[in-house]
Amino acid sequence: MEIQGNTSANFTTEQKIANEQAEAKLKLIGGLMEKELIRLVKSDGDIMYTEYFYSQMNKLMDEGKTAAAAYEELGFAIDVFGLNRAEQAGKNARIRARNQTGYRFTARNGAVPLSEVENFASLPPEVKVDYLTSMLIYMTELLEISKKKN
């Protein structure tokens, strides 16, 4: 659709560049949706990724790639979407992976000493990891609170 009196000849160089960038981003988003990596792009620009995206992101990071490198390997351009978005997607992928394997931040009380946990030695390894991770999170939070008070 063409708007009367508003041809590309009337745009400034900055407007032309912005328009080209927007078109390139839309084309890139369309390709990522076809690859089933993006579920939705909200009007405010937030991207809703698919579970497939998160599983692939996790797999690449497990292979030793950084979140940014994994994001780019999946087809996302850092210069278009931004480094912060790539790093946040990596964090979210890790959180989802933990949640799918049964780990929940609230699943264990990190304030309970291991000596008070019944049969700790006979618990399955993944449950032991849950307890130890919860304790580490608890101690880290205590340290942060202590630093704020001082």
Secondary structure as the mmCIF struct_conf table of DSSP 4:
data_model
#
loop_
_struct_conf.conf_type_id
_struct_conf.id
_struct_conf.beg_label_comp_id
_struct_conf.beg_label_asym_id
_struct_conf.beg_label_seq_id
_struct_conf.end_label_comp_id
_struct_conf.end_label_asym_id
_struct_conf.end_label_seq_id
TURN_TY1_P TURN_TY1_P1 GLN A 4 GLY A 5
HELX_RH_3T_P HELX_RH_3T_P1 SER A 8 ASN A 10
BEND BEND1 PHE A 11 PHE A 11
HELX_RH_AL_P HELX_RH_AL_P1 THR A 13 GLU A 34
TURN_TY1_P TURN_TY1_P2 LYS A 35 GLU A 36
STRN STRN1 ILE A 38 VAL A 41
TURN_TY1_P TURN_TY1_P3 SER A 43 ASP A 44
BEND BEND2 GLY A 45 GLY A 45
STRN STRN2 ILE A 47 TYR A 49
HELX_RH_AL_P HELX_RH_AL_P2 GLU A 51 ASP A 62
TURN_TY1_P TURN_TY1_P4 GLU A 63 GLY A 64
HELX_RH_AL_P HELX_RH_AL_P3 ALA A 67 GLU A 73
TURN_TY1_P TURN_TY1_P5 LEU A 74 GLY A 75
HELX_RH_AL_P HELX_RH_AL_P4 ILE A 78 PHE A 81
HELX_RH_AL_P HELX_RH_AL_P5 LEU A 83 GLN A 100
TURN_TY1_P TURN_TY1_P6 THR A 101 GLY A 102
TURN_TY1_P TURN_TY1_P7 PHE A 105 ALA A 107
BEND BEND3 ARG A 108 ARG A 108
TURN_TY1_P TURN_TY1_P8 GLY A 110 ALA A 111
BEND BEND4 VAL A 112 VAL A 112
HELX_RH_3T_P HELX_RH_3T_P2 LEU A 114 GLU A 116
BEND BEND5 VAL A 117 VAL A 117
TURN_TY1_P TURN_TY1_P9 GLU A 118 ASN A 119
HELX_RH_3T_P HELX_RH_3T_P3 PHE A 120 SER A 122
BEND BEND6 LEU A 123 LEU A 123
HELX_RH_AL_P HELX_RH_AL_P6 PRO A 125 LYS A 149
#
